[in-house]
């Protein structure tokens, strides 16, 4: 009899414990979702371009935004999602110059990932925004570029971050048919990535990024930036790209760059130089996946010319902050060995914050080609409300 009572008591205790654990887990999971955070943006963009001779002038007005949600932590796990939407209000673009970038109506679930952290190791799986030298989605248009990827990041080594991952799909800005971009496969087997960042030496940041898209291209990116101890905050940086194409019909290439700058009161002054290897007609340097590039001479309207074989690029820039107004002025000179492909580009960028949540962007670029029939101006205005 006593044995039966003991067994019954044990089963009852175990049942109560299980019920308590399940109830605790359920409540914690419920709290993880109820304590989650929501943020987003409502955006209105107007872009206009004018051309000298080769194309019809173009303009487009697009409205849209994004909504993101991320849960609170639950046993190291978090879930996040981001929904983007874009709707063309008006368009005058006979030559289709905006079809790859802005001409998109529709919606897309750009982020839907699970994030798990245990000690110094982090796992991030699913659709996500990525910001790495050779994998970098641009957010300069209404729809931000995204990726489907699987990454593990570790910080066990002091002052060092190591990231290993695979990217299987890429979501562009548009599908070039008037709709938002869809997630498309990257090659046949995706892209493999290894990224290392080190800050062991005071004021020095080192980065290295290797990617391999099987049967297509492998690339290595390295940069270093040193900040000097001075009231003017001077810095010096160097970078290097190396491209290896798998096809025997393509020629490998590389690019190196240097950049320096100082800050004086509310002003910043910087200068950059990049040089792509090869000669006229050779294959260009691989800049990575995504439209946002890491080149030290990245410049407003277009930065791709810096990666073309044999191109030397110089850039001078000035930044200033006055109250709620931030401004940046850049002058870039692309010296391309090919005939009529030299380009001088001037970019003015202004950002004004009306309040904590509301800001306006004004970007104006002048493109002056060696072949004057390609000259153009580019105006971009943005009104963004964040919440």
Secondary structure, DSSP 8 states (H G I E B T S, - for coil): -HHHHHHHHHHHHHHHHHHHHHHHHHHHHHHHHHT-EEEEEEEEEEEEEEESSSS--EEEEEEEEEEEEE---BTTEEEEEEEEEEEEEEEE-TT-TTTTTT-EEEEEEEEEEEEEEETTEEEEEEEE--EETTEE---SSSS--EEEEEEEEE--STTEEEEEEEEEEEE-SB-SSEEB--EEE-TTT-EEEEEEEE--STTEEEEEEEEEETTTEEEEEEEEEEE-SSTT--EEEEEEEEEEESSTTS--EEEEEEEEEEEETTEEEEEEEEEE-S-TTS------BSS----TT--TT--GGGGSTT-EEEEEEEEEEETTEEEEEEEEEEE-SSTT--EEEEEEEEEEESSSSEEEEEEEEEEEESSGGG-EEEEEEEEEEE-
